[in-house]
Amino acid sequence: MNVIIIDDERMAIDVLRFKLNRLTQFQISIKGTFTNATDALQFLKNESIDVVFLDIEMIDVHGLQVAKQLIRNPLIQIIFVTAHAQFAVDAFDIEATDYLLKPVHEKRLIKALIKAQQKLQLQEDGEKEKKEHLLYAHTFGSFYLLDAQHEVIKWRTRKVRELFLYLWFHQKKPMLNVVIIEELWPDLEFEKAASNLHTSIYQLRKLFKDKGIQDPIQLVNNHYQLNVEIASDYDKLTQLLEQKGHDEISIQQLLNCYEGDFLAEEEYPWAIQTQLRLKQGVLHVLEMYITTMDSMNSLLKLNCLQKMLELDEFNEDYMFLLLEFLIAQNKKQDCIQYYERIEEKLSEIGISVPEKILSIYNAYMVRI
C-alpha cells in the first residue's frame, strides 16, 4: 500500500509516520511527506499512490480543496486527519475512505487501514474482472460499452444501440422477433419494422465480429439471443441489492455504482420498470442502513442521505433525517441554509414545511 502524508505541521507528520511504520501487519510504503499541498499534487502526477493521509486545516490551503483535486483520480483513497471532530458537514461532496482525529490512536489507525486495504482489494478485483471479460457495459446514468482495449464502442445507428441493450438485458432468454419489433418499432408497419430488425441485427453482428467475437447473436425458431459475455455495473448493483447484510464497504460500493438511473439518458419505454425497481431498491437499502445502524461513519451517513434526496427530492422523511443529522453535527449555518432550501423546495409544489421539520429546527435554533 503506497501512501503519502500531507500536513502543514512537521511534528504531526513525524508522529503519523512513526505509527504507520510500527504497523508491520500492513505492507505500507510511505512514498513521501509534504507540508505544502502544491508539492504533493505535483508529486502525484508522476507517482502511483493508493492512500493519501490529508490534514483538513492547513494554513496555505484548506484540505477539502486539495481533496477535490485528488478525487479526480478514482484510484486514490483519502483518509482525512483533523483536530476537529465535526468536519463531516464541511466535507459535503468528498467521498473519503475514513477520517481520523488528532491525536491519532493506533486502534483507530488500524481500522482506517483495514478499510483502505479492503477497498484496494476491491479495486484490484474489479480490474481483474474487466480484463477477464471482452466487454464492459456502463449503464447507470450515461451508457457506454467498452471493448477489450477499454475503447468506447461506436454504434452505426441509435436503433442498433437500443437493439444491443434490449438483447443484452434479456440475455438469459431468447426473444421472439415479433416481441422485439413491438418494443423497438411500435409505430411502424410490420413489414417495415421487420426489415429494420433484420438490418440492425446484421449491423450488430458485424460490429461484434469486427471486435473478434464470433457468433455473437443466435437465431433459433425466430428467437434472437445475445451470445456475448459482458461485465456491467448493472450486475454489480444487482449483487449488492441482493446482499443480505451491508457494511461500510458495500454501502460505499453501492453509492459509487449508482451514478444515475438505469439507462437514464436513453429514455427507452421498455427500461422504465427496471429503472423504478432499481431506484427503489437502492433507496430501501440506504434507508435501512442509516436507520438501523447504531453507529456509523458520519461522512458515509451524509453521503447516503444526499443520495436518498437526490433520488427522491421531495421526500419529507429524508429531509427530516438530513436536517436531524446537521443538527447533531451542531453546524448552525449549514442548518439554516438547508432549512431555507427545504422551504424553497416545498414551495415549488405548494407545500408548507411539515410540523416535525419545523419543530426540530425551531428547537435547535432556540437551544443555540
GIMOZI-V299995 format. One record per backbone hydrogen bond with DSSP energy under -0.5 kcal/mol. NH is the residue of the N-H (numbers start at 0). CO is the residue of the C=O. If there is no record, write none. Layout:
nh=NH co=CO
nh=NH co=CO
//
This chain:
nh=2 co=28
nh=3 co=50
nh=4 co=31
nh=5 co=52
nh=6 co=4
nh=6 co=33
nh=9 co=7
nh=12 co=8
nh=13 co=9
nh=14 co=10
nh=15 co=11
nh=16 co=12
nh=17 co=13
nh=18 co=14
nh=19 co=15
nh=20 co=16
nh=21 co=17
nh=22 co=18
nh=22 co=19
nh=23 co=21
nh=25 co=22
nh=27 co=25
nh=28 co=0
nh=29 co=27
nh=30 co=2
nh=30 co=28
nh=31 co=2
nh=33 co=4
nh=39 co=35
nh=40 co=36
nh=41 co=37
nh=42 co=38
nh=43 co=39
nh=44 co=40
nh=44 co=41
nh=45 co=42
nh=46 co=42
nh=48 co=46
nh=49 co=1
nh=50 co=1
nh=51 co=76
nh=52 co=3
nh=52 co=50
nh=53 co=51
nh=53 co=78
nh=54 co=5
nh=54 co=52
nh=55 co=80
nh=57 co=55
nh=62 co=55
nh=64 co=61
nh=65 co=61
nh=66 co=62
nh=67 co=63
nh=68 co=64
nh=68 co=65
nh=69 co=65
nh=70 co=66
nh=71 co=68
nh=72 co=69
nh=73 co=71
nh=75 co=72
nh=76 co=49
nh=78 co=51
nh=79 co=77
nh=79 co=97
nh=80 co=53
nh=81 co=99
nh=84 co=82
nh=86 co=83
nh=86 co=84
nh=89 co=86
nh=90 co=86
nh=91 co=88
nh=91 co=89
nh=93 co=90
nh=94 co=92
nh=95 co=93
nh=96 co=77
nh=97 co=77
nh=99 co=79
nh=101 co=81
nh=108 co=104
nh=109 co=105
nh=110 co=106
nh=111 co=107
nh=112 co=108
nh=113 co=109
nh=114 co=110
nh=115 co=111
nh=116 co=112
nh=117 co=113
nh=118 co=114
nh=119 co=115
nh=120 co=116
nh=121 co=117
nh=122 co=118
nh=123 co=119
nh=124 co=120
nh=125 co=121
nh=126 co=122
nh=127 co=123
nh=128 co=124
nh=129 co=125
nh=130 co=126
nh=131 co=127
nh=132 co=128
nh=132 co=129
nh=134 co=228
nh=135 co=145
nh=136 co=230
nh=137 co=135
nh=137 co=143
nh=138 co=136
nh=140 co=138
nh=140 co=260
nh=141 co=139
nh=143 co=137
nh=145 co=135
nh=146 co=150
nh=149 co=146
nh=152 co=144
nh=160 co=156
nh=161 co=157
nh=162 co=158
nh=163 co=159
nh=164 co=160
nh=165 co=161
nh=166 co=162
nh=167 co=163
nh=168 co=164
nh=169 co=165
nh=170 co=167
nh=172 co=169
nh=174 co=223
nh=176 co=221
nh=179 co=175
nh=180 co=176
nh=181 co=177
nh=182 co=178
nh=183 co=179
nh=184 co=180
nh=187 co=184
nh=192 co=188
nh=193 co=189
nh=194 co=190
nh=195 co=191
nh=196 co=192
nh=197 co=193
nh=198 co=194
nh=199 co=195
nh=200 co=196
nh=201 co=197
nh=202 co=198
nh=203 co=199
nh=204 co=200
nh=205 co=201
nh=206 co=202
nh=207 co=203
nh=208 co=204
nh=209 co=205
nh=210 co=206
nh=210 co=207
nh=211 co=208
nh=212 co=207
nh=213 co=211
nh=217 co=224
nh=219 co=222
nh=222 co=219
nh=223 co=174
nh=224 co=217
nh=226 co=215
nh=229 co=227
nh=230 co=134
nh=232 co=136
nh=235 co=231
nh=236 co=232
nh=237 co=233
nh=238 co=234
nh=239 co=235
nh=240 co=236
nh=241 co=237
nh=242 co=238
nh=242 co=239
nh=250 co=246
nh=251 co=247
nh=252 co=248
nh=253 co=249
nh=254 co=250
nh=255 co=251
nh=256 co=252
nh=257 co=253
nh=258 co=256
nh=262 co=138
nh=263 co=260
nh=264 co=140
nh=265 co=262
nh=266 co=262
nh=268 co=266
nh=270 co=267
nh=271 co=267
nh=271 co=268
nh=274 co=270
nh=275 co=271
nh=276 co=272
nh=277 co=273
nh=278 co=274
nh=279 co=275
nh=280 co=276
nh=281 co=277
nh=282 co=278
nh=283 co=279
nh=284 co=280
nh=285 co=281
nh=286 co=282
nh=287 co=283
nh=288 co=284
nh=289 co=285
nh=290 co=286
nh=291 co=287
nh=292 co=288
nh=300 co=296
nh=301 co=297
nh=302 co=298
nh=303 co=299
nh=304 co=300
nh=305 co=301
nh=306 co=302
nh=307 co=303
nh=308 co=304
nh=309 co=305
nh=310 co=306
nh=311 co=307
nh=314 co=311
nh=315 co=313
nh=318 co=314
nh=319 co=315
nh=320 co=316
nh=321 co=317
nh=322 co=318
nh=323 co=319
nh=324 co=320
nh=325 co=321
nh=326 co=322
nh=327 co=323
nh=328 co=324
nh=329 co=326
nh=330 co=325
nh=331 co=329
nh=334 co=330
nh=335 co=331
nh=336 co=332
nh=337 co=333
nh=338 co=334
nh=339 co=335
nh=340 co=336
nh=341 co=337
nh=342 co=338
nh=343 co=339
nh=344 co=340
nh=345 co=341
nh=346 co=342
nh=347 co=343
nh=347 co=344
nh=348 co=345
nh=349 co=346
nh=350 co=345
nh=357 co=353
nh=358 co=354
nh=359 co=355
nh=360 co=356
nh=361 co=357
nh=362 co=358
nh=363 co=359
nh=364 co=360
nh=365 co=361
nh=366 co=362
nh=367 co=363
//
